[in-house]
Each structure stands twice: as structure tokens, then as C-alpha cells.
């Protein structure tokens, strides 16, 4: 079984996707981390602003084992990931890696922005996790320990704009995805809602 979990930054999709993987005993892939790896590699190779040619080269020779998780979680790398994710050649280079992972037995949960629309359009269950930009900015501010809420909110909105307007696999909910707005949910409620949605697809009810 393949479960696709998509949505914008700080909506809670990573937390929900990991919880679903634990619940069902499936493999888990944070596909956004792949783009963060490419973004970091491109920054290391050429600095900012990132040239398309640098990002494409980084994607084509990407080895996930070359990166430590802690290196991937700062805002500069997050911004770089959003930039390189808009480059069609980067997306093509990472597409087969993601599809191969999705075929793992007994099942896989993939967390990203285009899993249900591009990477795994035939996924058995599709969720689109979202929340208001202001709520997501507060969550990200807490996560980062950042003092400037307005700067975090501006970054969230800029990333949403890039992700939704890019020509290569824009961020949007698949027509058959279940949309969960987590703005007023705590973590437990959001996970429970996600499990109910997946169970409805698994059982047909």
C-alpha cells in the first residue's frame, strides 16, 4: 500500500506521515529532505543565488548518506530546497528514487508536495495536510526558536507562492485526496483524523 501525504510547510504533514508509518508498520520517506539535500549541495558548490546547472548536477549525483539530518533543518537550506524543487531537471532526477521507495513491501508512506499528483498518482490513499499561514508561521517560529514572527510568516508565504506557482509539479491537492486542515487541531487529533481517512480508503467505508 502507498500512502501519499502532501501539503505546505509547517502544516503538520511530516508528523502525520511518520505517525501513519508507525501505525501501519510501513516504510517512511520525507521526500522534502531529498530537495533539502540538493539545495544544500548546491549552496556548498556555488553559494547563493543557486544556478540551475549547479542544482541539476547536485541532484544527478545525490547520495543521501552524504548528509546529516541536522544540516538540513535550517531556514537557508529550506529556502534553497524550495528554489531547486522548481527546476524540472532536478525533479526528474529524484523522481525514480522516490517511486522505487514507494514500491517497498509491505507499504510506504511518502511525505512531500507532489506525491499524490506526480510521484505516486495511483497511491492507495492520498492526504493533503494544510493550515492557515499564520498558524504555520507560529509553529515554525516555535520549532526554530525564532524571535521575529513577521519574518517567519513572510518566508512561509513566499515559499507557498513559489511552490504553488512553479510550472514543474506545483503544490496542489490531488482531486481524490482527503484535505485535512490542522489549524485548530492538536497533534493527536490530526493523527487520528489521518488514520480515519486512510482506513476509509483501505476498507471502502
Protein Blocks (a to p, Z undefined) as FASTA:
>chain_A
ZZddeddehilpmmmmmmmmmmnopacddfklmmmmmmmmmmmmnopaddfklmmmmmmm
gcfklpcfklmmpmklmmmmmmmmmpmklmmmmmmmmmmmmmpcfbdcdddfklmmmmmm
mbfbdcdddddfklmmmmmmmmnopablmlmmmmmmmmmmmmmmpmghpadddfkbccdd
fklpcfklmmmmmmmmmmmmmnoZZ
